[in-house]
Amino acid sequence: MLTCKIGSANTYTKCLKQLDNWGYIQYKPSYNPARGSLVNLYNFDNSTSKGSDKGTDKGGVIAVRPSLNYKKPYKQYKQEKADELSKTEARTESSKSRRKIFTPPDLEEVSDYFIAEKSTLSEAESFHNYFESNGWLVGGKAKMKNWQAAARNWIKRSGNFNSTSNKKNGTLSGVEGRLHTNDDKEYATPL
């Protein structure tokens, strides 16, 4: 840890696990605090020199312990990792191509949809005009993904707006709220 300038034991074990995942070492953690973990280093040198990377000193202690379970050469391991990466990239590209790209509908499409949902053409026109002027943004910020869902919400809310727009200052503008007066008055007729 001192040589690597790592101050935390968590960071040290994280680095060992990453090196193990990448295939540079074989890390066998020991969950017993009295016994240390085992780290096997691989020989990546393919040269034919007579020098040994199993450095032995006078006491016969091996400085680098080769892996007992290592079965694949490093080049093959590296190729398999590259193949896995290309497969995952292909999967993400295919999932991106499956996504639908939003295209704004025509006024005819919108009016057909509003008629199918039992609404009026004027509501369809106001829906289309509103979002066309807004750049097909929802809430003025996010790009619209599904205009049919926005249209259903528009139709649902249009009933609320129409019923409240008929109310004027607490009185209803209809037959119920009138004071039994006549609309067609003749002001030329004397009282």
N, C-alpha and C positions, 0 to 999 in steps of 0.2 A: 504494500500500500504506500509506503514511503517512496519507493522508486517511481511508482506511477503518479505520485502526488495526489492520491485519493485519500480524503479525510474521513469518509463515511464507510462503514462496513456494508451498508445497504447498497451504495454505489458500486463497491467492489464486487459484491455478489451479482449485481445486475450486469456488470461488464463481463464477468465470467460466464453467465448464462448466455449473453449475446455472442461471445466467442464460441461457445458450444453450439449454438444454433447455426452460426455461420460455418461451422466445420473446421475451425482452426485448432480447437482443443477438444478434449473429452472431459467434461466436468461432471463428477459424481459427488453431489453434496452429501455431507454427513449431518444428520439432524441431532447427533449426540454431541453435546458441548465438550465432552472429554476426548473425543476423537476427531481429528481433522478431516476435511474433505479431500477427495482424491482428484488430481488434475493430471491427465495424460496429454503429452505434447506429441505431435506428429512430425515425421521427417518429411519435409517438402523438397529436400535437395535430391535432384535426380542425377547429379554428376557422378562420374566414375572414379573420382580421386580416391586415393587410399586413406585419406584422412577420415576419421570417424567422428560423427556428431554425438556419439555416446561418450562424452568426455569422462574418462576415468582418471582419478588421481592415484597417488601411491597406495592409498588404502583400499582401492578397488570399489569405491562408491560410485554408482552410476548417477551422473548429474541429470540426465534426461531419461525418463522412463517411457519406453515406447508403449503404445496402446496394445492391449491384448485382444480387444474386440474390433479393431479397425479392419474393415473388410474392403472398402472401395479406395482406389487411388484418388488423390485430391482433384485431378482434372475431371474425372468422371463425376465426382460429387459436385464440383462447380458447374458442370454441364447440366446436371439434374436440377440444380437450383435455378439456373437460367431458364430451363424448360418450364419449371413451375411458375416463374415470373411471367413468362410469355403467355401461359395459359390464363393466369389471373387477369392480365391486361386484355386479352381477347374477350374474356367474360365481361369486364367492365365496359369495353367498347360496344359489345353487342347489347348490353342493357341500356347504354346511352342511345343507341340507334332505335331501340324499341319505344322510347319516350315520344309522345306526340308533341309536336310543336304547335303552339296556338296560332291559328289564323283567324282574323276577325271575320265574322259572318256578314253576308249581304243583308240588305233590308228585306229582301224577299224571304230569305231563310228565317229571319227573326219574326216576320209577320206570320209565316206558316207555323212556326213554333207557338206563337202567342195564340193563334186561332185553335191549334190543337190543345192548348191548355185552357181553352174557353175564356180568353181575354179579348180585348178590343184591338183594332188596328192602330188606334191613336196611342194606346199604351206601348205597342210594339215600336211605333215611330219615335216616341219620346225615349224609350229604352235605347234604341239604336243611336239616336242623336246624342244622348247624354254620354254614352261610352265612346262614341266616335270622336266627340270633342275632347274627351278625357284621355284619349290615346289608349283605350281599353285597359285602364288601370283600375284596380279595386282599391277603394279608399284613397285614391290619388297617389299611391305609392307603389303597391305591388302589381306585377303584371298579372293579367287575368289568365287563368288556366282552363276554365270551363265556363263558357258563356251561357249554357243552358241552366246551370245552377244559379248564376246571377239573375237570369230571366225568371226563374221560379221564385226567387226571393223578391224580385221586383213586383211580380204579380201578387204575391202574398201581401206585400206592403201597400200596394196600390189601393186595396180595399180600405185600409185604415186612412189613407190620405183623402180618398174621395168622401168618406163619411164625415171626416172632420172639416173638410173644405166647405161642406154645406152649412156648417154652423157659423153663424155670424154674430158675434158679440152676445152670446148666450141665447139667442133666439134662432130657431130653425128657419131656413129660407125654403119654405114649402107651404102647403096648405095649412099645416098644423100651427105654424108660428105667426100667421097673419092676424090682423085685427079686423077681419071681415070688411075690408075696404075694397073698392073697385079699382082695378088697374087702368081701365080705359075711361079717364075723366075728361070731361069737356069743360075747359076753363072759360070758354066763350059764353056758356050758359049762366045766367045770373042765379044767385042763390035764392 
